[in-house]
Amino acid sequence: MISAIRQTVTVQSAGSIEVHSPKLRAGATAEVIVLIEEADGLPAVSPIEALDALQASLQLTPAAAAEWAAATRAEREAIGERS
């Protein structure tokens, strides 16, 4: 299962950043995507570019997205039947 942590941090010297969370276990593998705001307050990349990068990193193909949507729909229908 994938979980997400969203934090706003300040870039430290030498371009480093730190993320602290109780969700982060020592030795776990984590993928980090950094969105940098420019001095004028606008992001360095557009939201679409950021989402495209995330989709590519998660290898979300149209077929995988359709499979996920079908599984989610079936799960919702099954829950609805139990209510």
mmCIF file of the N, C-alpha and C atoms, coordinates in Angstrom:
data_MODEL
# 
_entry.id   MODEL 
# 
loop_
_atom_site.group_PDB 
_atom_site.id 
_atom_site.type_symbol 
_atom_site.label_atom_id 
_atom_site.label_alt_id 
_atom_site.label_comp_id 
_atom_site.label_asym_id 
_atom_site.label_entity_id 
_atom_site.label_seq_id 
_atom_site.pdbx_PDB_ins_code 
_atom_site.Cartn_x 
_atom_site.Cartn_y 
_atom_site.Cartn_z 
_atom_site.occupancy 
_atom_site.B_iso_or_equiv 
_atom_site.pdbx_formal_charge 
_atom_site.auth_seq_id 
_atom_site.auth_comp_id 
_atom_site.auth_asym_id 
_atom_site.auth_atom_id 
_atom_site.pdbx_PDB_model_num 
ATOM 1   N N  . MET A 1 1  ? 0.844   -1.175 0.000   1.00 0.00 ? 1  MET A N  1 
ATOM 2   C CA . MET A 1 1  ? 0.000   0.000  0.000   1.00 0.00 ? 1  MET A CA 1 
ATOM 3   C C  . MET A 1 1  ? 0.890   1.239  0.000   1.00 0.00 ? 1  MET A C  1 
ATOM 4   N N  . ILE A 1 2  ? 0.468   2.247  -0.712  1.00 0.00 ? 2  ILE A N  1 
ATOM 5   C CA . ILE A 1 2  ? 1.202   3.502  -0.777  1.00 0.00 ? 2  ILE A CA 1 
ATOM 6   C C  . ILE A 1 2  ? 0.484   4.525  0.081   1.00 0.00 ? 2  ILE A C  1 
ATOM 7   N N  . SER A 1 3  ? 1.246   5.236  0.902   1.00 0.00 ? 3  SER A N  1 
ATOM 8   C CA . SER A 1 3  ? 0.679   6.355  1.651   1.00 0.00 ? 3  SER A CA 1 
ATOM 9   C C  . SER A 1 3  ? 1.476   7.597  1.290   1.00 0.00 ? 3  SER A C  1 
ATOM 10  N N  . ALA A 1 4  ? 0.905   8.742  1.571   1.00 0.00 ? 4  ALA A N  1 
ATOM 11  C CA . ALA A 1 4  ? 1.550   10.000 1.190   1.00 0.00 ? 4  ALA A CA 1 
ATOM 12  C C  . ALA A 1 4  ? 1.739   10.885 2.408   1.00 0.00 ? 4  ALA A C  1 
ATOM 13  N N  . ILE A 1 5  ? 2.789   11.661 2.367   1.00 0.00 ? 5  ILE A N  1 
ATOM 14  C CA . ILE A 1 5  ? 3.067   12.674 3.381   1.00 0.00 ? 5  ILE A CA 1 
ATOM 15  C C  . ILE A 1 5  ? 3.246   13.976 2.627   1.00 0.00 ? 5  ILE A C  1 
ATOM 16  N N  . ARG A 1 6  ? 2.496   14.982 3.019   1.00 0.00 ? 6  ARG A N  1 
ATOM 17  C CA . ARG A 1 6  ? 2.640   16.285 2.370   1.00 0.00 ? 6  ARG A CA 1 
ATOM 18  C C  . ARG A 1 6  ? 3.099   17.284 3.420   1.00 0.00 ? 6  ARG A C  1 
ATOM 19  N N  . GLN A 1 7  ? 4.225   17.919 3.166   1.00 0.00 ? 7  GLN A N  1 
ATOM 20  C CA . GLN A 1 7  ? 4.767   18.916 4.075   1.00 0.00 ? 7  GLN A CA 1 
ATOM 21  C C  . GLN A 1 7  ? 5.322   20.065 3.262   1.00 0.00 ? 7  GLN A C  1 
ATOM 22  N N  . THR A 1 8  ? 5.253   21.257 3.825   1.00 0.00 ? 8  THR A N  1 
ATOM 23  C CA . THR A 1 8  ? 5.933   22.405 3.238   1.00 0.00 ? 8  THR A CA 1 
ATOM 24  C C  . THR A 1 8  ? 7.191   22.615 4.059   1.00 0.00 ? 8  THR A C  1 
ATOM 25  N N  . VAL A 1 9  ? 8.329   22.617 3.397   1.00 0.00 ? 9  VAL A N  1 
ATOM 26  C CA . VAL A 1 9  ? 9.610   22.746 4.091   1.00 0.00 ? 9  VAL A CA 1 
ATOM 27  C C  . VAL A 1 9  ? 10.416  23.876 3.473   1.00 0.00 ? 9  VAL A C  1 
ATOM 28  N N  . THR A 1 10 ? 11.443  24.296 4.179   1.00 0.00 ? 10 THR A N  1 
ATOM 29  C CA . THR A 1 10 ? 12.364  25.310 3.683   1.00 0.00 ? 10 THR A CA 1 
ATOM 30  C C  . THR A 1 10 ? 13.647  24.616 3.252   1.00 0.00 ? 10 THR A C  1 
ATOM 31  N N  . VAL A 1 11 ? 14.130  24.944 2.075   1.00 0.00 ? 11 VAL A N  1 
ATOM 32  C CA . VAL A 1 11 ? 15.370  24.357 1.579   1.00 0.00 ? 11 VAL A CA 1 
ATOM 33  C C  . VAL A 1 11 ? 16.518  24.869 2.443   1.00 0.00 ? 11 VAL A C  1 
ATOM 34  N N  . GLN A 1 12 ? 17.333  23.940 2.920   1.00 0.00 ? 12 GLN A N  1 
ATOM 35  C CA . GLN A 1 12 ? 18.472  24.270 3.774   1.00 0.00 ? 12 GLN A CA 1 
ATOM 36  C C  . GLN A 1 12 ? 19.720  24.515 2.920   1.00 0.00 ? 12 GLN A C  1 
ATOM 37  N N  . SER A 1 13 ? 20.816  24.791 3.591   1.00 0.00 ? 13 SER A N  1 
ATOM 38  C CA . SER A 1 13 ? 22.069  25.030 2.872   1.00 0.00 ? 13 SER A CA 1 
ATOM 39  C C  . SER A 1 13 ? 22.429  23.800 2.043   1.00 0.00 ? 13 SER A C  1 
ATOM 40  N N  . ALA A 1 14 ? 23.129  24.023 0.987   1.00 0.00 ? 14 ALA A N  1 
ATOM 41  C CA . ALA A 1 14 ? 23.559  22.979 0.052   1.00 0.00 ? 14 ALA A CA 1 
ATOM 42  C C  . ALA A 1 14 ? 22.374  22.292 -0.623  1.00 0.00 ? 14 ALA A C  1 
ATOM 43  N N  . GLY A 1 15 ? 21.211  22.957 -0.615  1.00 0.00 ? 15 GLY A N  1 
ATOM 44  C CA . GLY A 1 15 ? 20.058  22.426 -1.330  1.00 0.00 ? 15 GLY A CA 1 
ATOM 45  C C  . GLY A 1 15 ? 19.398  21.230 -0.683  1.00 0.00 ? 15 GLY A C  1 
ATOM 46  N N  . SER A 1 16 ? 19.591  21.020 0.596   1.00 0.00 ? 16 SER A N  1 
ATOM 47  C CA . SER A 1 16 ? 18.988  19.858 1.246   1.00 0.00 ? 16 SER A CA 1 
ATOM 48  C C  . SER A 1 16 ? 17.646  20.216 1.883   1.00 0.00 ? 16 SER A C  1 
ATOM 49  N N  . ILE A 1 17 ? 16.793  19.202 2.008   1.00 0.00 ? 17 ILE A N  1 
ATOM 50  C CA . ILE A 1 17 ? 15.520  19.359 2.704   1.00 0.00 ? 17 ILE A CA 1 
ATOM 51  C C  . ILE A 1 17 ? 15.378  18.200 3.681   1.00 0.00 ? 17 ILE A C  1 
ATOM 52  N N  . GLU A 1 18 ? 14.559  18.392 4.709   1.00 0.00 ? 18 GLU A N  1 
ATOM 53  C CA . GLU A 1 18 ? 14.299  17.334 5.680   1.00 0.00 ? 18 GLU A CA 1 
ATOM 54  C C  . GLU A 1 18 ? 12.800  17.139 5.813   1.00 0.00 ? 18 GLU A C  1 
ATOM 55  N N  . VAL A 1 19 ? 12.398  15.875 5.869   1.00 0.00 ? 19 VAL A N  1 
ATOM 56  C CA . VAL A 1 19 ? 10.996  15.523 6.076   1.00 0.00 ? 19 VAL A CA 1 
ATOM 57  C C  . VAL A 1 19 ? 10.948  14.632 7.308   1.00 0.00 ? 19 VAL A C  1 
ATOM 58  N N  . HIS A 1 20 ? 10.140  15.019 8.278   1.00 0.00 ? 20 HIS A N  1 
ATOM 59  C CA . HIS A 1 20 ? 9.996   14.244 9.509   1.00 0.00 ? 20 HIS A CA 1 
ATOM 60  C C  . HIS A 1 20 ? 8.549   13.809 9.642   1.00 0.00 ? 20 HIS A C  1 
ATOM 61  N N  . SER A 1 21 ? 8.339   12.531 9.927   1.00 0.00 ? 21 SER A N  1 
ATOM 62  C CA . SER A 1 21 ? 6.985   12.021 10.113  1.00 0.00 ? 21 SER A CA 1 
ATOM 63  C C  . SER A 1 21 ? 7.046   10.687 10.845  1.00 0.00 ? 21 SER A C  1 
ATOM 64  N N  . PRO A 1 22 ? 6.092   10.440 11.733  1.00 0.00 ? 22 PRO A N  1 
ATOM 65  C CA . PRO A 1 22 ? 6.042   9.128  12.378  1.00 0.00 ? 22 PRO A CA 1 
ATOM 66  C C  . PRO A 1 22 ? 5.714   8.006  11.385  1.00 0.00 ? 22 PRO A C  1 
ATOM 67  N N  . LYS A 1 23 ? 5.204   8.362  10.199  1.00 0.00 ? 23 LYS A N  1 
ATOM 68  C CA . LYS A 1 23 ? 4.912   7.365  9.166   1.00 0.00 ? 23 LYS A CA 1 
ATOM 69  C C  . LYS A 1 23 ? 6.191   6.821  8.521   1.00 0.00 ? 23 LYS A C  1 
ATOM 70  N N  . LEU A 1 24 ? 7.308   7.525  8.685   1.00 0.00 ? 24 LEU A N  1 
ATOM 71  C CA . LEU A 1 24 ? 8.558   7.118  8.044   1.00 0.00 ? 24 LEU A CA 1 
ATOM 72  C C  . LEU A 1 24 ? 9.309   6.138  8.948   1.00 0.00 ? 24 LEU A C  1 
ATOM 73  N N  . ARG A 1 25 ? 9.410   4.885  8.504   1.00 0.00 ? 25 ARG A N  1 
ATOM 74  C CA . ARG A 1 25 ? 10.129  3.857  9.253   1.00 0.00 ? 25 ARG A CA 1 
ATOM 75  C C  . ARG A 1 25 ? 11.572  3.786  8.772   1.00 0.00 ? 25 ARG A C  1 
ATOM 76  N N  . ALA A 1 26 ? 12.488  3.610  9.693   1.00 0.00 ? 26 ALA A N  1 
ATOM 77  C CA . ALA A 1 26 ? 13.898  3.450  9.340   1.00 0.00 ? 26 ALA A CA 1 
ATOM 78  C C  . ALA A 1 26 ? 14.046  2.251  8.414   1.00 0.00 ? 26 ALA A C  1 
ATOM 79  N N  . GLY A 1 27 ? 14.753  2.432  7.316   1.00 0.00 ? 27 GLY A N  1 
ATOM 80  C CA . GLY A 1 27 ? 14.997  1.358  6.369   1.00 0.00 ? 27 GLY A CA 1 
ATOM 81  C C  . GLY A 1 27 ? 13.948  1.205  5.280   1.00 0.00 ? 27 GLY A C  1 
ATOM 82  N N  . ALA A 1 28 ? 12.815  1.896  5.409   1.00 0.00 ? 28 ALA A N  1 
ATOM 83  C CA . ALA A 1 28 ? 11.769  1.811  4.380   1.00 0.00 ? 28 ALA A CA 1 
ATOM 84  C C  . ALA A 1 28 ? 12.215  2.568  3.135   1.00 0.00 ? 28 ALA A C  1 
ATOM 85  N N  . THR A 1 29 ? 11.726  2.154  1.986   1.00 0.00 ? 29 THR A N  1 
ATOM 86  C CA . THR A 1 29 ? 12.010  2.847  0.735   1.00 0.00 ? 29 THR A CA 1 
ATOM 87  C C  . THR A 1 29 ? 10.924  3.879  0.498   1.00 0.00 ? 29 THR A C  1 
ATOM 88  N N  . ALA A 1 30 ? 11.327  5.088  0.109   1.00 0.00 ? 30 ALA A N  1 
ATOM 89  C CA . ALA A 1 30 ? 10.364  6.160  -0.159  1.00 0.00 ? 30 ALA A CA 1 
ATOM 90  C C  . ALA A 1 30 ? 10.765  6.879  -1.437  1.00 0.00 ? 30 ALA A C  1 
ATOM 91  N N  . GLU A 1 31 ? 9.772   7.246  -2.214  1.00 0.00 ? 31 GLU A N  1 
ATOM 92  C CA . GLU A 1 31 ? 10.014  8.053  -3.411  1.00 0.00 ? 31 GLU A CA 1 
ATOM 93  C C  . GLU A 1 31 ? 9.706   9.495  -3.049  1.00 0.00 ? 31 GLU A C  1 
ATOM 94  N N  . VAL A 1 32 ? 10.583  10.396 -3.438  1.00 0.00 ? 32 VAL A N  1 
ATOM 95  C CA . VAL A 1 32 ? 10.429  11.805 -3.090  1.00 0.00 ? 32 VAL A CA 1 
ATOM 96  C C  . VAL A 1 32 ? 10.258  12.620 -4.362  1.00 0.00 ? 32 VAL A C  1 
ATOM 97  N N  . ILE A 1 33 ? 9.206   13.423 -4.407  1.00 0.00 ? 33 ILE A N  1 
ATOM 98  C CA . ILE A 1 33 ? 8.980   14.360 -5.503  1.00 0.00 ? 33 ILE A CA 1 
ATOM 99  C C  . ILE A 1 33 ? 8.972   15.742 -4.882  1.00 0.00 ? 33 ILE A C  1 
ATOM 100 N N  . VAL A 1 34 ? 9.832   16.621 -5.352  1.00 0.00 ? 34 VAL A N  1 
ATOM 101 C CA . VAL A 1 34 ? 9.959   17.957 -4.774  1.00 0.00 ? 34 VAL A CA 1 
ATOM 102 C C  . VAL A 1 34 ? 9.407   18.977 -5.758  1.00 0.00 ? 34 VAL A C  1 
ATOM 103 N N  . LEU A 1 35 ? 8.429   19.758 -5.319  1.00 0.00 ? 35 LEU A N  1 
ATOM 104 C CA . LEU A 1 35 ? 7.854   20.839 -6.116  1.00 0.00 ? 35 LEU A CA 1 
ATOM 105 C C  . LEU A 1 35 ? 8.372   22.139 -5.522  1.00 0.00 ? 35 LEU A C  1 
ATOM 106 N N  . ILE A 1 36 ? 9.100   22.909 -6.313  1.00 0.00 ? 36 ILE A N  1 
ATOM 107 C CA . ILE A 1 36 ? 9.765   24.115 -5.825  1.00 0.00 ? 36 ILE A CA 1 
ATOM 108 C C  . ILE A 1 36 ? 9.003   25.348 -6.271  1.00 0.00 ? 36 ILE A C  1 
ATOM 109 N N  . GLU A 1 37 ? 8.680   26.214 -5.309  1.00 0.00 ? 37 GLU A N  1 
ATOM 110 C CA . GLU A 1 37 ? 8.051   27.484 -5.655  1.00 0.00 ? 37 GLU A CA 1 
ATOM 111 C C  . GLU A 1 37 ? 9.139   28.479 -6.036  1.00 0.00 ? 37 GLU A C  1 
ATOM 112 N N  . GLU A 1 38 ? 8.902   29.189 -7.123  1.00 0.00 ? 38 GLU A N  1 
ATOM 113 C CA . GLU A 1 38 ? 9.827   30.234 -7.539  1.00 0.00 ? 38 GLU A CA 1 
ATOM 114 C C  . GLU A 1 38 ? 9.654   31.435 -6.613  1.00 0.00 ? 38 GLU A C  1 
ATOM 115 N N  . ALA A 1 39 ? 10.577  32.379 -6.685  1.00 0.00 ? 39 ALA A N  1 
ATOM 116 C CA . ALA A 1 39 ? 10.550  33.559 -5.828  1.00 0.00 ? 39 ALA A CA 1 
ATOM 117 C C  . ALA A 1 39 ? 9.253   34.350 -5.994  1.00 0.00 ? 39 ALA A C  1 
ATOM 118 N N  . ASP A 1 40 ? 8.641   34.304 -7.184  1.00 0.00 ? 40 ASP A N  1 
ATOM 119 C CA . ASP A 1 40 ? 7.406   35.050 -7.411  1.00 0.00 ? 40 ASP A CA 1 
ATOM 120 C C  . ASP A 1 40 ? 6.175   34.308 -6.887  1.00 0.00 ? 40 ASP A C  1 
ATOM 121 N N  . GLY A 1 41 ? 6.401   33.167 -6.226  1.00 0.00 ? 41 GLY A N  1 
ATOM 122 C CA . GLY A 1 41 ? 5.298   32.416 -5.646  1.00 0.00 ? 41 GLY A CA 1 
ATOM 123 C C  . GLY A 1 41 ? 4.668   31.405 -6.579  1.00 0.00 ? 41 GLY A C  1 
ATOM 124 N N  . LEU A 1 42 ? 5.066   31.397 -7.828  1.00 0.00 ? 42 LEU A N  1 
ATOM 125 C CA . LEU A 1 42 ? 4.524   30.437 -8.785  1.00 0.00 ? 42 LEU A CA 1 
ATOM 126 C C  . LEU A 1 42 ? 5.369   29.170 -8.770  1.00 0.00 ? 42 LEU A C  1 
ATOM 127 N N  . PRO A 1 43 ? 4.760   28.009 -8.910  1.00 0.00 ? 43 PRO A N  1 
ATOM 128 C CA . PRO A 1 43 ? 5.546   26.782 -8.914  1.00 0.00 ? 43 PRO A CA 1 
ATOM 129 C C  . PRO A 1 43 ? 6.483   26.717 -10.122 1.00 0.00 ? 43 PRO A C  1 
ATOM 130 N N  . ALA A 1 44 ? 7.616   26.023 -9.939  1.00 0.00 ? 44 ALA A N  1 
ATOM 131 C CA . ALA A 1 44 ? 8.595   25.878 -11.016 1.00 0.00 ? 44 ALA A CA 1 
ATOM 132 C C  . ALA A 1 44 ? 8.046   25.015 -12.145 1.00 0.00 ? 44 ALA A C  1 
ATOM 133 N N  . VAL A 1 45 ? 7.127   24.114 -11.832 1.00 0.00 ? 45 VAL A N  1 
ATOM 134 C CA . VAL A 1 45 ? 6.466   23.295 -12.850 1.00 0.00 ? 45 VAL A CA 1 
ATOM 135 C C  . VAL A 1 45 ? 4.963   23.471 -12.684 1.00 0.00 ? 45 VAL A C  1 
ATOM 136 N N  . SER A 1 46 ? 4.244   23.285 -13.764 1.00 0.00 ? 46 SER A N  1 
ATOM 137 C CA . SER A 1 46 ? 2.789   23.411 -13.687 1.00 0.00 ? 46 SER A CA 1 
ATOM 138 C C  . SER A 1 46 ? 2.212   22.206 -12.948 1.00 0.00 ? 46 SER A C  1 
ATOM 139 N N  . PRO A 1 47 ? 1.018   22.349 -12.392 1.00 0.00 ? 47 PRO A N  1 
ATOM 140 C CA . PRO A 1 47 ? 0.388   21.195 -11.741 1.00 0.00 ? 47 PRO A CA 1 
ATOM 141 C C  . PRO A 1 47 ? 0.239   19.999 -12.677 1.00 0.00 ? 47 PRO A C  1 
ATOM 142 N N  . ILE A 1 48 ? -0.046  20.253 -13.953 1.00 0.00 ? 48 ILE A N  1 
ATOM 143 C CA . ILE A 1 48 ? -0.171  19.149 -14.920 1.00 0.00 ? 48 ILE A CA 1 
ATOM 144 C C  . ILE A 1 48 ? 1.165   18.437 -15.082 1.00 0.00 ? 48 ILE A C  1 
ATOM 145 N N  . GLU A 1 49 ? 2.265   19.202 -15.174 1.00 0.00 ? 49 GLU A N  1 
ATOM 146 C CA . GLU A 1 49 ? 3.588   18.579 -15.288 1.00 0.00 ? 49 GLU A CA 1 
ATOM 147 C C  . GLU A 1 49 ? 3.901   17.747 -14.050 1.00 0.00 ? 49 GLU A C  1 
ATOM 148 N N  . ALA A 1 50 ? 3.533   18.250 -12.881 1.00 0.00 ? 50 ALA A N  1 
ATOM 149 C CA . ALA A 1 50 ? 3.765   17.506 -11.642 1.00 0.00 ? 50 ALA A CA 1 
ATOM 150 C C  . ALA A 1 50 ? 2.958   16.213 -11.629 1.00 0.00 ? 50 ALA A C  1 
ATOM 151 N N  . LEU A 1 51 ? 1.690   16.280 -12.040 1.00 0.00 ? 51 LEU A N  1 
ATOM 152 C CA . LEU A 1 51 ? 0.861   15.077 -12.091 1.00 0.00 ? 51 LEU A CA 1 
ATOM 153 C C  . LEU A 1 51 ? 1.362   14.093 -13.142 1.00 0.00 ? 51 LEU A C  1 
ATOM 154 N N  . ASP A 1 52 ? 1.821   14.603 -14.283 1.00 0.00 ? 52 ASP A N  1 
ATOM 155 C CA . ASP A 1 52 ? 2.393   13.728 -15.312 1.00 0.00 ? 52 ASP A CA 1 
ATOM 156 C C  . ASP A 1 52 ? 3.617   12.995 -14.769 1.00 0.00 ? 52 ASP A C  1 
ATOM 157 N N  . ALA A 1 53 ? 4.466   13.718 -14.029 1.00 0.00 ? 53 ALA A N  1 
ATOM 158 C CA . ALA A 1 53 ? 5.659   13.102 -13.444 1.00 0.00 ? 53 ALA A CA 1 
ATOM 159 C C  . ALA A 1 53 ? 5.272   12.035 -12.428 1.00 0.00 ? 53 ALA A C  1 
ATOM 160 N N  . LEU A 1 54 ? 4.265   12.329 -11.611 1.00 0.00 ? 54 LEU A N  1 
ATOM 161 C CA . LEU A 1 54 ? 3.797   11.352 -10.629 1.00 0.00 ? 54 LEU A CA 1 
ATOM 162 C C  . LEU A 1 54 ? 3.223   10.125 -11.328 1.00 0.00 ? 54 LEU A C  1 
ATOM 163 N N  . GLN A 1 55 ? 2.405   10.342 -12.364 1.00 0.00 ? 55 GLN A N  1 
ATOM 164 C CA . GLN A 1 55 ? 1.812   9.233  -13.111 1.00 0.00 ? 55 GLN A CA 1 
ATOM 165 C C  . GLN A 1 55 ? 2.906   8.366  -13.728 1.00 0.00 ? 55 GLN A C  1 
ATOM 166 N N  . ALA A 1 56 ? 3.918   9.001  -14.302 1.00 0.00 ? 56 ALA A N  1 
ATOM 167 C CA . ALA A 1 56 ? 5.012   8.243  -14.917 1.00 0.00 ? 56 ALA A CA 1 
ATOM 168 C C  . ALA A 1 56 ? 5.781   7.455  -13.862 1.00 0.00 ? 56 ALA A C  1 
ATOM 169 N N  . SER A 1 57 ? 6.029   8.073  -12.700 1.00 0.00 ? 57 SER A N  1 
ATOM 170 C CA . SER A 1 57 ? 6.799   7.385  -11.665 1.00 0.00 ? 57 SER A CA 1 
ATOM 171 C C  . SER A 1 57 ? 6.036   6.196  -11.096 1.00 0.00 ? 57 SER A C  1 
ATOM 172 N N  . LEU A 1 58 ? 4.710   6.274  -11.069 1.00 0.00 ? 58 LEU A N  1 
ATOM 173 C CA . LEU A 1 58 ? 3.890   5.172  -10.574 1.00 0.00 ? 58 LEU A CA 1 
ATOM 174 C C  . LEU A 1 58 ? 3.521   4.190  -11.683 1.00 0.00 ? 58 LEU A C  1 
ATOM 175 N N  . GLN A 1 59 ? 3.964   4.473  -12.897 1.00 0.00 ? 59 GLN A N  1 
ATOM 176 C CA . GLN A 1 59 ? 3.701   3.640  -14.069 1.00 0.00 ? 59 GLN A CA 1 
ATOM 177 C C  . GLN A 1 59 ? 2.198   3.419  -14.259 1.00 0.00 ? 59 GLN A C  1 
ATOM 178 N N  . LEU A 1 60 ? 1.440   4.517  -14.179 1.00 0.00 ? 60 LEU A N  1 
ATOM 179 C CA . LEU A 1 60 ? -0.010  4.452  -14.357 1.00 0.00 ? 60 LEU A CA 1 
ATOM 180 C C  . LEU A 1 60 ? -0.349  4.559  -15.839 1.00 0.00 ? 60 LEU A C  1 
ATOM 181 N N  . THR A 1 61 ? -0.525  3.428  -16.457 1.00 0.00 ? 61 THR A N  1 
ATOM 182 C CA . THR A 1 61 ? -0.910  3.393  -17.865 1.00 0.00 ? 61 THR A CA 1 
ATOM 183 C C  . THR A 1 61 ? -2.430  3.511  -17.951 1.00 0.00 ? 61 THR A C  1 
ATOM 184 N N  . PRO A 1 62 ? -2.960  3.853  -19.120 1.00 0.00 ? 62 PRO A N  1 
ATOM 185 C CA . PRO A 1 62 ? -4.418  3.878  -19.258 1.00 0.00 ? 62 PRO A CA 1 
ATOM 186 C C  . PRO A 1 62 ? -5.059  2.539  -18.875 1.00 0.00 ? 62 PRO A C  1 
ATOM 187 N N  . ALA A 1 63 ? -4.408  1.437  -19.223 1.00 0.00 ? 63 ALA A N  1 
ATOM 188 C CA . ALA A 1 63 ? -4.953  0.119  -18.877 1.00 0.00 ? 63 ALA A CA 1 
ATOM 189 C C  . ALA A 1 63 ? -4.965  -0.085 -17.363 1.00 0.00 ? 63 ALA A C  1 
ATOM 190 N N  . ALA A 1 64 ? -3.892  0.323  -16.682 1.00 0.00 ? 64 ALA A N  1 
ATOM 191 C CA . ALA A 1 64 ? -3.831  0.193  -15.223 1.00 0.00 ? 64 ALA A CA 1 
ATOM 192 C C  . ALA A 1 64 ? -4.874  1.083  -14.561 1.00 0.00 ? 64 ALA A C  1 
ATOM 193 N N  . ALA A 1 65 ? -5.071  2.278  -15.098 1.00 0.00 ? 65 ALA A N  1 
ATOM 194 C CA . ALA A 1 65 ? -6.083  3.191  -14.553 1.00 0.00 ? 65 ALA A CA 1 
ATOM 195 C C  . ALA A 1 65 ? -7.481  2.597  -14.719 1.00 0.00 ? 65 ALA A C  1 
ATOM 196 N N  . ALA A 1 66 ? -7.757  2.007  -15.875 1.00 0.00 ? 66 ALA A N  1 
ATOM 197 C CA . ALA A 1 66 ? -9.066  1.388  -16.118 1.00 0.00 ? 66 ALA A CA 1 
ATOM 198 C C  . ALA A 1 66 ? -9.280  0.201  -15.180 1.00 0.00 ? 66 ALA A C  1 
ATOM 199 N N  . GLU A 1 67 ? -8.230  -0.576 -14.963 1.00 0.00 ? 67 GLU A N  1 
ATOM 200 C CA . GLU A 1 67 ? -8.316  -1.722 -14.053 1.00 0.00 ? 67 GLU A CA 1 
ATOM 201 C C  . GLU A 1 67 ? -8.603  -1.249 -12.628 1.00 0.00 ? 67 GLU A C  1 
ATOM 202 N N  . TRP A 1 68 ? -7.906  -0.197 -12.196 1.00 0.00 ? 68 TRP A N  1 
ATOM 203 C CA . TRP A 1 68 ? -8.130  0.362  -10.867 1.00 0.00 ? 68 TRP A CA 1 
ATOM 204 C C  . TRP A 1 68 ? -9.564  0.877  -10.734 1.00 0.00 ? 68 TRP A C  1 
ATOM 205 N N  . ALA A 1 69 ? -10.047 1.593  -11.752 1.00 0.00 ? 69 ALA A N  1 
ATOM 206 C CA . ALA A 1 69 ? -11.406 2.138  -11.714 1.00 0.00 ? 69 ALA A CA 1 
ATOM 207 C C  . ALA A 1 69 ? -12.439 1.012  -11.619 1.00 0.00 ? 69 ALA A C  1 
ATOM 208 N N  . ALA A 1 70 ? -12.237 -0.068 -12.375 1.00 0.00 ? 70 ALA A N  1 
ATOM 209 C CA . ALA A 1 70 ? -13.168 -1.198 -12.344 1.00 0.00 ? 70 ALA A CA 1 
ATOM 210 C C  . ALA A 1 70 ? -13.154 -1.873 -10.976 1.00 0.00 ? 70 ALA A C  1 
ATOM 211 N N  . ALA A 1 71 ? -11.977 -2.060 -10.401 1.00 0.00 ? 71 ALA A N  1 
ATOM 212 C CA . ALA A 1 71 ? -11.871 -2.684 -9.079  1.00 0.00 ? 71 ALA A CA 1 
ATOM 213 C C  . ALA A 1 71 ? -12.523 -1.814 -8.012  1.00 0.00 ? 71 ALA A C  1 
ATOM 214 N N  . THR A 1 72 ? -12.316 -0.515 -8.104  1.00 0.00 ? 72 THR A N  1 
ATOM 215 C CA . THR A 1 72 ? -12.920 0.415  -7.145  1.00 0.00 ? 72 THR A CA 1 
ATOM 216 C C  . THR A 1 72 ? -14.436 0.403  -7.269  1.00 0.00 ? 72 THR A C  1 
ATOM 217 N N  . ARG A 1 73 ? -14.927 0.409  -8.502  1.00 0.00 ? 73 ARG A N  1 
ATOM 218 C CA . ARG A 1 73 ? -16.370 0.376  -8.747  1.00 0.00 ? 73 ARG A CA 1 
ATOM 219 C C  . ARG A 1 73 ? -16.980 -0.902 -8.163  1.00 0.00 ? 73 ARG A C  1 
ATOM 220 N N  . ALA A 1 74 ? -16.322 -2.035 -8.395  1.00 0.00 ? 74 ALA A N  1 
ATOM 221 C CA . ALA A 1 74 ? -16.818 -3.316 -7.879  1.00 0.00 ? 74 ALA A CA 1 
ATOM 222 C C  . ALA A 1 74 ? -16.821 -3.318 -6.352  1.00 0.00 ? 74 ALA A C  1 
ATOM 223 N N  . GLU A 1 75 ? -15.787 -2.750 -5.759  1.00 0.00 ? 75 GLU A N  1 
ATOM 224 C CA . GLU A 1 75 ? -15.715 -2.682 -4.297  1.00 0.00 ? 75 GLU A CA 1 
ATOM 225 C C  . GLU A 1 75 ? -16.843 -1.816 -3.735  1.00 0.00 ? 75 GLU A C  1 
ATOM 226 N N  . ARG A 1 76 ? -17.083 -0.681 -4.358  1.00 0.00 ? 76 ARG A N  1 
ATOM 227 C CA . ARG A 1 76 ? -18.172 0.201  -3.909  1.00 0.00 ? 76 ARG A CA 1 
ATOM 228 C C  . ARG A 1 76 ? -19.527 -0.488 -4.043  1.00 0.00 ? 76 ARG A C  1 
ATOM 229 N N  . GLU A 1 77 ? -19.723 -1.215 -5.133  1.00 0.00 ? 77 GLU A N  1 
ATOM 230 C CA . GLU A 1 77 ? -20.985 -1.935 -5.331  1.00 0.00 ? 77 GLU A CA 1 
ATOM 231 C C  . GLU A 1 77 ? -21.152 -3.020 -4.277  1.00 0.00 ? 77 GLU A C  1 
ATOM 232 N N  . ALA A 1 78 ? -20.066 -3.720 -3.948  1.00 0.00 ? 78 ALA A N  1 
ATOM 233 C CA . ALA A 1 78 ? -20.123 -4.772 -2.929  1.00 0.00 ? 78 ALA A CA 1 
ATOM 234 C C  . ALA A 1 78 ? -20.454 -4.179 -1.563  1.00 0.00 ? 78 ALA A C  1 
ATOM 235 N N  . ILE A 1 79 ? -19.891 -3.044 -1.251  1.00 0.00 ? 79 ILE A N  1 
ATOM 236 C CA . ILE A 1 79 ? -20.182 -2.379 0.024   1.00 0.00 ? 79 ILE A CA 1 
ATOM 237 C C  . ILE A 1 79 ? -21.633 -1.933 0.045   1.00 0.00 ? 79 ILE A C  1 
ATOM 238 N N  . GLY A 1 80 ? -22.121 -1.407 -1.070  1.00 0.00 ? 80 GLY A N  1 
ATOM 239 C CA . GLY A 1 80 ? -23.510 -0.970 -1.166  1.00 0.00 ? 80 GLY A CA 1 
ATOM 240 C C  . GLY A 1 80 ? -24.491 -2.114 -0.963  1.00 0.00 ? 80 GLY A C  1 
ATOM 241 N N  . GLU A 1 81 ? -24.121 -3.311 -1.419  1.00 0.00 ? 81 GLU A N  1 
ATOM 242 C CA . GLU A 1 81 ? -24.990 -4.480 -1.277  1.00 0.00 ? 81 GLU A CA 1 
ATOM 243 C C  . GLU A 1 81 ? -25.087 -4.921 0.176   1.00 0.00 ? 81 GLU A C  1 
ATOM 244 N N  . ARG A 1 82 ? -24.032 -4.668 0.964   1.00 0.00 ? 82 ARG A N  1 
ATOM 245 C CA . ARG A 1 82 ? -24.019 -5.080 2.367   1.00 0.00 ? 82 ARG A CA 1 
ATOM 246 C C  . ARG A 1 82 ? -24.759 -4.101 3.266   1.00 0.00 ? 82 ARG A C  1 
ATOM 247 N N  . SER A 1 83 ? -25.007 -2.887 2.784   1.00 0.00 ? 83 SER A N  1 
ATOM 248 C CA . SER A 1 83 ? -25.645 -1.871 3.631   1.00 0.00 ? 83 SER A CA 1 
ATOM 249 C C  . SER A 1 83 ? -27.100 -2.167 3.865   1.00 0.00 ? 83 SER A C  1 
# 
